[in-house]
């Protein structure tokens, strides 16, 4: 982490107070998650605002989220897309309890009409989406946010590449893993999955990508951002 973790936390609080006004829907979503004993692994307020801005910069209408948790990032993303029928955030969650809480949170936030939550292992839901896309019955997603189980990150990134089109954006969260991602000898499935996913983004000709380290309220971590520049059927170099 940084040489002064207390300073990093103070800066994070300062930036949150500066750029993220108090929001009752978001605050209540986190309060209920804490009361239910849900893990505090949601994005930070400034990261949520970053996702929101990224979706708006892209002009996203269709967003795919892999990993709903309690819907905190889902709210940020759904507020960035147009109203139905143009706007949609499709979020994939394996845990029915988390999905139910997320459903209540997005409805309370007033954007439930543009959010669909599918409850199943993400790999299964993504396979269904890929079959629909191959059959021509599913339009590409403008933005994909991946924040689920890390060992399966390569599978999720590959699916994202097949479910997007040139101009789409892919965001992969939690890629630094408290600095452990640099350990090429690690046997940790989360580290290995993240390293493989980053390698895909770094070497696949269909995308231009980078990754950034972050510090603050969520500790020492980071994210990768990729711009899709080629077709899903492009041949790898």
Backbone bond lengths (Angstrom), bond angles and torsions (degrees), N, CA, C in turn:
res aa  C-N    CA-C-N  psi(-1)  N-CA   C-N-CA  omega(-1)  CA-C   N-CA-C  phi
1 X - - - 1.454 - - 1.514 108.65 -
2 X 1.329 117.42 -173.43 1.454 119.64 179.31 1.514 110.10 -68.29
3 X 1.352 116.05 164.85 1.455 120.36 178.32 1.520 111.89 -66.07
4 X 1.326 116.30 -20.57 1.462 120.56 -179.35 1.523 109.00 -133.91
5 X 1.346 117.28 86.04 1.464 119.98 -177.31 1.518 113.15 -61.60
6 X 1.329 117.35 -30.28 1.461 119.36 178.89 1.522 110.49 -66.44
7 X 1.331 116.47 -37.91 1.463 120.21 176.83 1.518 110.64 -65.20
8 X 1.343 116.43 -40.59 1.460 120.09 179.13 1.528 110.84 -60.85
9 X 1.317 116.29 -42.47 1.461 120.76 178.26 1.526 110.66 -65.29
10 X 1.333 116.92 -41.45 1.466 120.44 -179.78 1.519 110.87 -63.95
11 X 1.333 116.05 -41.84 1.462 119.78 178.31 1.522 110.35 -64.01
12 X 1.334 116.66 -40.69 1.460 120.30 179.50 1.530 110.59 -61.23
13 X 1.334 116.54 -44.23 1.466 120.03 178.50 1.526 110.76 -63.93
14 X 1.334 116.18 -41.33 1.464 120.71 178.88 1.525 110.77 -61.05
15 X 1.329 117.35 -46.67 1.460 120.75 -178.72 1.527 111.18 -67.17
16 X 1.325 116.19 -37.32 1.469 119.19 177.39 1.526 110.54 -63.16
17 X 1.332 116.26 -47.15 1.471 119.78 178.79 1.523 111.51 -61.55
18 X 1.328 116.56 -33.94 1.458 121.00 -176.17 1.523 112.56 -76.75
19 X 1.342 116.43 -43.01 1.456 120.57 -170.19 1.525 115.01 -107.62
20 X 1.320 117.99 -14.33 1.469 119.87 -175.68 1.521 108.87 -123.53
21 X 1.324 117.63 92.99 1.466 120.29 179.11 1.527 110.62 -60.53
22 X 1.315 115.27 154.91 1.465 119.45 177.71 1.516 109.59 -57.57
23 X 1.314 114.96 135.12 1.462 121.72 -176.30 1.521 108.06 -134.14
24 X 1.321 116.77 116.15 1.464 120.76 -174.01 1.523 112.45 -61.28
25 X 1.336 117.37 -39.87 1.460 119.92 -177.26 1.522 111.07 -66.35
26 X 1.320 116.68 -42.87 1.455 120.07 179.47 1.526 111.32 -69.40
27 X 1.330 116.21 -40.97 1.458 120.24 178.62 1.521 111.21 -62.09
28 X 1.320 116.77 -43.06 1.461 120.65 -179.55 1.519 111.26 -66.83
29 X 1.329 117.17 -36.30 1.461 120.45 178.23 1.525 110.52 -60.58
30 X 1.328 116.59 -43.57 1.461 119.82 179.30 1.525 111.92 -71.54
31 X 1.321 116.84 -37.20 1.463 120.34 179.54 1.526 110.31 -62.24
32 X 1.314 116.96 -44.97 1.461 120.21 -178.92 1.528 110.89 -68.29
33 X 1.323 116.32 -35.49 1.462 119.20 177.50 1.524 110.30 -63.01
34 X 1.333 116.85 -44.03 1.460 120.65 178.42 1.527 110.69 -63.26
35 X 1.333 116.90 -42.81 1.464 120.93 -178.89 1.521 111.74 -63.56
36 X 1.330 116.33 -31.16 1.460 120.81 -179.27 1.527 112.16 -88.37
37 X 1.325 116.88 0.31 1.452 120.01 179.28 1.514 114.05 75.34
38 X 1.335 116.52 22.00 1.458 119.83 178.38 1.529 109.60 -71.02
39 X 1.333 117.66 147.32 1.464 119.78 179.22 1.525 111.12 -65.55
40 X 1.322 115.91 143.03 1.464 121.03 -178.19 1.525 109.76 -86.80
41 X 1.325 116.03 67.02 1.463 121.35 -176.25 1.519 111.71 -117.21
42 X 1.326 116.49 13.10 1.458 120.58 175.56 1.523 109.82 -69.87
43 X 1.326 117.15 164.98 1.460 120.00 176.67 1.526 109.47 -67.17
44 X 1.321 116.19 158.08 1.458 120.16 176.62 1.528 109.68 -75.37
45 X 1.343 118.08 165.34 1.470 119.61 177.91 1.523 113.39 -56.50
46 X 1.342 117.82 -42.71 1.462 118.65 -179.97 1.525 111.62 -70.44
47 X 1.323 117.55 -31.91 1.459 119.82 175.00 1.523 110.70 -68.48
48 X 1.339 116.62 -38.21 1.459 119.75 175.28 1.515 111.20 -61.21
49 X 1.339 115.76 -42.93 1.459 119.95 178.09 1.523 110.85 -64.06
50 X 1.334 117.14 -36.04 1.461 121.04 176.89 1.533 110.39 -62.74
51 X 1.327 117.53 -45.78 1.459 120.50 178.22 1.527 110.79 -60.12
52 X 1.324 115.66 -42.52 1.464 120.94 179.50 1.529 110.42 -60.21
53 X 1.325 115.95 -47.57 1.464 119.57 -179.48 1.523 111.20 -66.10
54 X 1.323 117.04 -39.73 1.457 120.21 179.60 1.532 110.93 -61.79
55 X 1.329 116.21 -42.27 1.463 120.19 177.65 1.527 111.10 -63.68
56 X 1.333 116.72 -39.94 1.461 119.85 179.20 1.519 112.01 -70.45
57 X 1.323 117.33 -39.89 1.461 120.67 176.68 1.531 110.19 -60.13
58 X 1.313 115.96 -41.70 1.464 120.57 178.26 1.526 111.95 -70.79
59 X 1.342 116.87 -20.50 1.457 119.45 -173.48 1.515 111.13 71.59
60 X 1.333 115.46 35.22 1.463 120.77 -173.76 1.522 111.80 -64.47
61 X 1.311 114.60 135.71 1.459 122.08 171.66 1.524 111.22 -111.26
62 X 1.309 116.04 -33.65 1.464 121.45 -178.61 1.527 108.62 -121.47
63 X 1.322 116.17 120.26 1.463 122.15 -177.20 1.526 108.70 -122.46
64 X 1.321 115.54 136.89 1.465 121.77 173.83 1.515 108.01 -113.11
65 X 1.331 116.19 127.47 1.460 122.26 178.22 1.519 108.40 -117.32
66 X 1.323 116.77 123.25 1.468 121.65 178.22 1.523 107.42 -102.20
67 X 1.320 116.07 100.67 1.463 122.42 -176.22 1.518 110.75 108.44
68 X 1.332 116.77 98.89 1.462 121.75 -175.39 1.520 112.60 -86.95
69 X 1.336 115.46 -39.26 1.461 122.61 -168.86 1.538 108.54 54.55
70 X 1.335 119.01 -118.71 1.468 119.66 -178.97 1.523 112.21 -107.24
71 X 1.333 116.43 12.97 1.461 119.22 173.09 1.511 115.69 90.03
72 X 1.330 118.21 12.11 1.464 119.76 -178.47 1.529 110.92 -65.37
73 X 1.321 116.83 -53.82 1.469 119.29 177.12 1.519 111.14 -67.99
74 X 1.323 116.75 -28.75 1.463 120.92 178.28 1.525 110.81 -60.83
75 X 1.322 116.69 -41.20 1.465 120.97 178.66 1.519 110.00 -62.61
76 X 1.329 116.79 -46.45 1.462 119.97 178.84 1.528 111.16 -57.64
77 X 1.322 117.04 -44.78 1.458 120.89 -178.10 1.523 111.91 -69.91
78 X 1.340 116.29 -41.30 1.462 119.54 -177.76 1.524 111.96 -66.30
79 X 1.320 116.94 -30.44 1.464 119.91 177.55 1.520 112.25 -71.35
80 X 1.342 116.73 -12.99 1.460 120.64 -178.57 1.524 113.15 -93.26
81 X 1.335 117.54 -16.79 1.464 119.53 -177.39 1.529 109.81 -97.72
82 X 1.348 116.84 160.95 1.467 119.17 -179.65 1.523 111.42 -67.16
83 X 1.316 114.74 169.81 1.463 120.83 174.31 1.527 109.47 -67.88
84 X 1.339 118.36 159.27 1.457 121.57 176.77 1.526 110.14 -61.85
85 X 1.317 118.19 152.28 1.466 126.56 5.84 1.526 114.82 -87.34
86 X 1.341 117.13 -5.35 1.463 118.52 -177.69 1.525 112.65 -69.05
87 X 1.337 116.97 -39.94 1.453 120.57 -173.14 1.519 113.58 -94.16
88 X 1.335 115.94 138.56 1.463 121.15 178.13 1.522 109.65 -152.47
89 X 1.323 116.24 133.84 1.457 122.49 165.42 1.521 106.52 -116.04
90 X 1.321 116.03 114.55 1.458 121.92 176.80 1.521 107.68 -100.53
91 X 1.333 116.57 115.52 1.458 121.59 -174.87 1.523 110.05 -115.18
92 X 1.322 115.99 136.37 1.462 122.17 -175.87 1.526 109.86 -110.16
93 X 1.325 116.18 126.75 1.469 121.49 -177.42 1.528 109.57 -140.72
94 X 1.322 116.21 134.66 1.457 120.81 -178.18 1.521 112.39 -84.79
95 X 1.334 117.99 -27.73 1.463 122.59 -171.51 1.533 110.42 -95.66
96 X 1.350 118.39 117.31 1.469 120.31 -178.59 1.525 113.35 -60.62
97 X 1.344 117.62 -35.83 1.468 120.08 -179.37 1.518 110.56 -66.64
98 X 1.306 116.71 -43.44 1.463 119.89 177.35 1.525 110.56 -64.67
99 X 1.321 116.42 -41.83 1.461 120.13 -179.99 1.525 111.39 -62.08
100 X 1.328 116.13 -40.61 1.465 119.69 179.23 1.526 110.94 -64.77
101 X 1.326 116.88 -41.57 1.456 120.06 177.82 1.529 110.73 -65.67
102 X 1.334 115.96 -40.61 1.466 119.60 177.65 1.525 110.97 -62.74
103 X 1.325 115.81 -40.32 1.460 119.38 179.29 1.523 110.66 -60.39
104 X 1.314 116.91 -44.86 1.462 121.09 178.29 1.522 111.24 -63.86
105 X 1.322 116.79 -38.08 1.460 120.24 -178.25 1.526 112.26 -69.08
106 X 1.324 117.51 -43.45 1.470 118.44 -179.63 1.521 110.83 -70.01
107 X 1.336 116.48 -33.34 1.466 118.93 176.83 1.522 110.44 -66.64
108 X 1.333 116.62 -42.62 1.458 120.58 178.70 1.530 110.87 -62.50
109 X 1.329 116.70 -33.23 1.462 120.94 -179.82 1.525 112.80 -75.41
110 X 1.330 116.48 -8.24 1.456 119.90 176.53 1.511 114.67 83.69
111 X 1.345 117.11 13.64 1.461 119.05 179.68 1.536 111.13 -124.46
112 X 1.313 115.83 21.29 1.457 119.69 -178.61 1.511 113.72 -64.13
113 X 1.334 117.61 -23.87 1.452 120.48 -178.17 1.521 112.65 -71.24
114 X 1.314 117.84 -14.41 1.468 119.76 178.53 1.527 112.78 -111.18
115 X 1.351 116.30 13.94 1.465 121.27 -178.92 1.527 109.84 -121.40
116 X 1.321 116.11 128.69 1.462 122.72 170.80 1.515 108.00 -116.91
117 X 1.331 116.79 129.04 1.458 121.50 178.99 1.529 108.26 -114.97
118 X 1.313 116.35 121.31 1.460 121.26 177.88 1.521 109.06 -104.24
119 X 1.332 115.84 128.63 1.462 121.26 -176.63 1.528 109.21 -103.23
120 X 1.327 114.60 107.82 1.464 123.11 179.45 1.516 106.97 -179.84
121 X 1.336 118.22 164.72 1.461 118.57 171.71 1.528 109.72 -55.19
122 X 1.314 116.59 136.21 1.470 119.88 -175.04 1.522 111.94 -58.39
123 X 1.329 117.21 -37.18 1.465 119.52 -179.78 1.528 111.09 -60.06
124 X 1.344 117.11 -37.93 1.462 120.49 178.46 1.528 111.06 -68.77
125 X 1.331 116.54 -45.17 1.461 119.71 179.71 1.524 111.14 -63.50
126 X 1.336 116.32 -40.19 1.463 119.65 179.09 1.520 111.28 -65.60
127 X 1.319 117.37 -38.25 1.464 120.32 177.08 1.523 110.61 -61.66
128 X 1.328 116.79 -41.36 1.472 120.18 176.54 1.527 110.76 -61.97
129 X 1.317 116.81 -42.91 1.456 120.81 179.70 1.526 111.15 -64.82
130 X 1.319 116.76 -39.89 1.460 120.09 179.64 1.528 111.21 -65.51
131 X 1.323 117.26 -38.15 1.459 119.68 176.96 1.527 110.35 -64.56
132 X 1.338 116.47 -41.23 1.463 120.09 178.38 1.528 110.67 -64.50
133 X 1.335 116.56 -40.42 1.462 119.77 179.28 1.521 110.73 -65.34
134 X 1.333 116.97 -41.65 1.460 120.81 179.68 1.526 111.59 -64.44
135 X 1.337 115.83 -30.91 1.468 120.33 179.14 1.524 112.26 -82.89
136 X 1.323 116.83 -4.95 1.457 120.41 178.42 1.507 114.13 83.04
137 X 1.327 117.57 12.73 1.468 120.46 -177.96 1.528 112.58 -103.30
138 X 1.331 117.71 9.01 1.455 121.52 179.30 1.516 109.04 -136.94
139 X 1.336 116.40 123.83 1.459 120.95 178.51 1.519 110.37 -76.13
140 X 1.327 118.60 154.19 1.465 120.94 178.53 1.530 111.25 -63.21
141 X 1.321 115.24 153.95 1.456 121.05 175.12 1.529 109.31 -89.17
142 X 1.327 115.26 143.51 1.461 120.66 179.93 1.523 111.93 -81.92
143 X 1.331 116.44 -27.95 1.467 120.87 179.95 1.520 108.23 -147.07
144 X 1.318 116.16 137.60 1.461 122.17 175.74 1.522 108.14 -124.48
145 X 1.319 116.05 125.42 1.463 122.14 177.48 1.516 108.18 -112.45
146 X 1.330 116.78 118.40 1.460 122.54 -176.66 1.520 109.43 -107.97
147 X 1.328 115.95 116.19 1.460 121.58 -177.96 1.524 108.32 -150.43
148 X 1.327 115.36 64.22 1.464 120.37 -175.92 1.527 108.90 -130.84
149 X 1.333 117.93 -155.11 1.458 121.34 -177.53 1.530 109.89 -63.19
150 X 1.319 116.00 126.76 1.456 122.15 -169.29 1.530 114.60 -71.11
151 X 1.339 120.87 -32.85 1.464 118.64 177.52 1.525 113.03 -57.97
152 X 1.335 117.39 -28.50 1.461 120.89 -179.30 1.526 113.33 -92.87
153 X 1.324 118.44 10.24 1.458 120.38 179.70 1.532 113.78 -53.11
154 X 1.348 119.47 -41.96 1.470 117.98 178.68 1.524 112.78 -59.10
155 X 1.315 115.85 -42.40 1.476 120.03 178.37 1.516 110.40 -61.80
156 X 1.320 117.10 -41.64 1.458 120.30 -177.84 1.532 111.23 -69.22
157 X 1.316 117.05 -38.90 1.462 119.78 178.80 1.530 110.55 -66.77
158 X 1.310 116.81 -44.17 1.474 119.29 178.26 1.523 111.06 -60.75
159 X 1.328 116.76 -41.45 1.462 119.89 177.73 1.519 110.77 -64.12
160 X 1.333 116.63 -41.83 1.464 120.30 179.05 1.521 111.17 -59.04
161 X 1.333 116.62 -38.64 1.462 120.02 179.07 1.526 111.86 -65.09
162 X 1.322 116.27 -31.81 1.461 119.71 179.39 1.527 112.81 -83.43
163 X 1.325 117.09 -14.38 1.467 120.94 -176.48 1.526 112.47 -107.39
164 X 1.324 116.68 10.71 1.455 121.05 -179.58 1.520 109.36 -123.87
165 X 1.327 115.62 -177.99 1.458 122.33 -179.39 1.519 108.17 -143.27
166 X 1.330 118.26 165.01 1.464 119.42 177.39 1.525 112.02 -50.54
167 X 1.321 115.63 130.17 1.462 121.72 -175.77 1.510 113.14 102.41
168 X 1.330 117.28 -16.62 1.463 120.77 178.11 1.531 110.31 -73.64
169 X 1.336 114.92 159.26 1.459 121.98 -179.09 1.525 109.26 -121.24
170 X 1.330 115.98 137.27 1.463 122.22 176.37 1.523 108.23 -119.81
171 X 1.334 116.86 128.94 1.462 122.46 177.94 1.520 108.34 -118.92
172 X 1.323 115.95 125.78 1.464 122.32 178.28 1.522 108.17 -113.47
173 X 1.328 116.98 119.08 1.464 121.20 -173.97 1.527 111.70 -92.27
174 X 1.343 114.97 161.73 1.470 123.52 172.30 1.529 112.62 59.01
175 X 1.325 117.17 49.60 1.453 119.63 -174.43 1.529 113.86 -94.11
176 X 1.331 118.76 -11.10 1.461 120.07 -176.27 1.526 111.66 -92.70
177 X 1.323 116.68 -30.24 1.465 121.97 172.43 1.527 111.65 56.18
178 X 1.343 115.89 48.78 1.464 121.37 178.79 1.526 111.50 59.73
179 X 1.328 116.54 31.14 1.457 122.72 178.75 1.509 115.05 87.89
180 X 1.317 117.42 -9.02 1.465 120.26 -174.41 1.526 113.44 -75.11
181 X 1.341 117.64 -11.88 1.461 119.47 -179.37 1.527 111.50 -64.08
182 X 1.323 118.40 -21.26 1.464 121.39 -179.62 1.528 112.55 -77.59
183 X 1.321 117.90 -9.56 1.461 122.21 -177.25 1.528 109.92 -84.14
184 X 1.325 115.81 98.35 1.461 119.46 -177.47 1.518 112.97 -71.31
185 X 1.335 117.33 -11.91 1.463 120.84 178.71 1.526 112.39 -93.52
186 X 1.315 117.73 -3.24 1.461 120.35 -175.91 1.519 111.57 -61.07
187 X 1.338 115.15 138.64 1.461 121.26 174.69 1.526 111.74 -101.32
188 X 1.319 116.86 2.16 1.465 121.76 178.66 1.528 108.88 -64.53
189 X 1.348 118.30 121.74 1.463 119.97 -178.63 1.531 113.69 -57.60
190 X 1.342 116.71 -33.15 1.461 119.23 178.66 1.519 111.32 -67.52
191 X 1.340 116.81 -39.59 1.461 121.17 178.30 1.527 110.00 -68.33
192 X 1.298 116.71 -46.57 1.465 120.29 -179.00 1.523 111.27 -62.64
193 X 1.338 116.12 -41.92 1.457 119.05 178.72 1.511 112.08 -64.70
194 X 1.334 116.04 -40.26 1.458 119.97 179.67 1.520 110.94 -67.89
195 X 1.334 118.16 -42.93 1.461 120.90 179.08 1.532 111.10 -61.77
196 X 1.325 116.82 -40.99 1.467 120.02 178.74 1.518 110.72 -64.97
197 X 1.335 116.55 -42.48 1.463 120.02 179.42 1.527 111.01 -63.16
198 X 1.335 116.84 -42.17 1.458 119.91 178.15 1.521 111.22 -64.28
199 X 1.324 116.63 -37.48 1.455 120.29 178.06 1.526 111.26 -63.62
200 X 1.322 115.67 -38.72 1.471 119.57 176.58 1.523 110.15 -60.11
201 X 1.328 116.10 -48.60 1.459 120.18 -178.20 1.526 111.56 -65.32
202 X 1.326 117.17 -33.44 1.458 120.81 -178.38 1.523 112.64 -74.60
203 X 1.342 117.50 -28.15 1.458 120.57 -170.43 1.519 115.62 -114.47
204 X 1.328 117.45 -11.52 1.458 119.38 -178.42 1.527 110.20 -79.02
205 X 1.332 119.30 125.82 1.462 121.45 -178.26 1.518 113.91 -67.34
206 X 1.321 116.82 -10.09 1.467 119.26 179.79 1.516 112.85 -77.12
207 X 1.350 118.09 -11.32 1.470 119.97 -176.19 1.520 111.38 -135.58
208 X 1.331 114.69 155.25 1.453 122.71 163.56 1.519 105.90 -114.81
209 X 1.330 117.03 129.95 1.461 119.09 -169.65 1.515 111.51 -143.56
210 X 1.324 114.29 162.90 1.457 122.35 170.64 1.521 108.02 -151.56
211 X 1.329 115.75 171.22 1.464 121.21 177.62 1.520 108.81 -138.22
212 X 1.326 116.22 147.24 1.457 122.90 -176.83 1.516 110.21 -128.71
213 X 1.340 115.96 144.68 1.454 121.58 173.24 1.529 109.42 -89.00
214 X 1.327 116.13 147.97 1.462 121.56 177.61 1.527 109.62 -133.15
215 X 1.331 115.84 153.59 1.461 122.36 171.43 1.522 107.47 -133.78
216 X 1.328 115.73 164.89 1.458 118.92 177.63 1.505 111.98 137.27
217 X 1.346 115.37 -145.51 1.443 121.27 -175.13 1.514 113.81 -61.79
218 X 1.332 117.94 -24.04 1.464 121.69 179.60 1.519 111.53 -98.34
219 X 1.339 116.42 14.72 1.458 119.71 178.65 1.522 111.79 80.56
220 X 1.330 115.61 -155.50 1.458 122.33 -177.33 1.516 108.15 -99.58
221 X 1.324 116.45 111.16 1.460 120.36 -176.98 1.515 108.85 -153.72
222 X 1.324 117.88 -147.80 1.447 121.28 -179.46 1.511 111.10 169.00
223 X 1.330 115.81 -179.60 1.458 120.81 -178.91 1.519 109.35 -147.54
224 X 1.326 116.20 159.38 1.460 122.95 174.42 1.517 108.66 -112.59
225 X 1.315 115.96 144.55 1.464 122.15 176.77 1.516 108.04 -127.74
226 X 1.324 116.35 132.61 1.459 121.13 -179.13 1.519 110.35 -130.38
227 X 1.324 115.89 138.61 1.457 122.61 173.10 1.517 108.10 -103.73
228 X 1.318 116.52 124.27 1.463 120.70 178.39 1.527 108.21 -75.23
229 X 1.327 116.20 125.11 1.466 121.28 -177.99 1.521 112.77 -120.59
230 X 1.338 116.47 -8.81 1.458 119.83 -178.32 1.503 112.45 -131.70
231 X 1.315 116.16 169.17 1.455 121.59 -178.59 1.524 110.67 -75.35
232 X 1.331 115.24 158.61 1.466 120.38 -179.94 1.517 112.49 -63.30
233 X 1.352 117.97 -23.87 1.454 120.42 -177.95 1.529 112.03 -96.39
234 X 1.362 116.60 12.71 1.460 120.33 -179.76 1.527 109.85 -64.72
235 X 1.299 116.44 145.70 1.461 121.64 179.49 1.516 109.77 -85.06
236 X 1.320 116.81 134.27 1.448 120.17 178.55 1.521 110.57 -68.90
237 X 1.351 114.04 149.04 1.465 119.01 176.47 1.521 109.50 -81.29
